[in-house]
Amino acid sequence: MHTRRAAIRSLSRRSRKASGTILLTAAVLTALLAASTTHGAAPDARRAFRYLEQICRIGKRISGSPGMERQQQLLIQHFEALGAQVKLQPLRVTHPLRGTPVRLANMIVSWHPTSRERVLLACHYDTRPYPDRDRFRRRGVFLGANDGASGVALLMELGHHIRALKPRYGIDFVFFDAEEFVYSSSDKYFLGSEHFSRNYKEQPPGHRYRFGVLVDMIGDKRLTVYQEKNSLKYAPALTHSVWQSAKRAGVREFVAKPKHEVQDDHIPLNTIAHIPTCDLIDFDYLYWHTTKDLPRNCSGASLAKVGRVLLQWFEEMPD
Ligand code: ZN
C-alpha cells in the first residue's frame, strides 16, 4: 500500500513537467495498473480470522461426523453466495475403529468453471479424532484451529478475491476429507486426496490440472514457511515459483530454504494423479495434535500473508 502511493506520487510529479494532460492521465493509469498487478487485492486478516473462529465454534470436524456435515453446509452456502460452483465428490470408506461403512466427501469449489486448463488449491477439512500428542489429555477434544481450520478459513477468505482475478488458468479449491481419519498408527492417512487422485487418473475429467498448491497449518501466530522437502522433490519448479512470488509480495515469513519432509495430501496428487503439487506448511507449531491447537494460537495476519502470496502467485502462474 505504502509503495503503491509513493509510485503514483513520483510518476505524477514527473508528469507535471510534461506538457499535455493526456500524458499525465496515461502515467497515472499505468501506475495504477502496475500497482494492481503487483499487489493484487489484499486478503482481509480480520475476516479470515473470523472464519477460523466460526469453523472452530462447530467443534470437532471428524470425517463422517455431524460436525463435518455442519462445516460442509457452511462452506456450500459461503461459496455459492460468492458465485462459485460447488460439488461434492463422495467416497466410501470403512470406519477405522468400528469397521462399519462411512460416507465421506471431498468438496470441489470451481471458479471460471469453463476453463479446461486449471490449477488446484487444496486443504484438508477434517480434524484428527484425538489430540494424541497432548501431554495430559490424549482423549480430549481436538479443535484443529491450525491443523484443519486454518486452510479452510484461508480458502473462504480467498473466495472474496478470486473472481476479480484474471488468472491464466481456471481455479478449483479442493477440500479433502479424511486426511487424518486415524485412531491408531496403523490407520491410513490421505483417504480423500487418494480417492481424488485415483479418480482423476482413472476417469480423466474434461479439464487438466497444471499445478496444485496445498495449504496446511498456515495459521500459526509465529508464521515461518520453509520449502517442504517432498514438494522440492516432486514439484521443484512450482515450489520455487511460489517462493519467488512471496518475495515479490514482500512476505518475509516465506523462507526459501528446505526444512521438514512432510507426508501430506500432496503425496497422492504428485504420485498418483501426477499433478505437480507443493505443500505450504509451517511445521514448527508447538501445539500440533494437542488440545491447545486453538484460535488463540493462530492469527488472521498469518492467514492474510499466505493469502497475499497465493494471490500474487495466481497472477504470475508459470506455463
Ligand atoms: Zn494433523
Residues whose N, C-alpha, C, O or C-beta is under 5 A from the ligand:
A	BS01	ZN	D147 E180
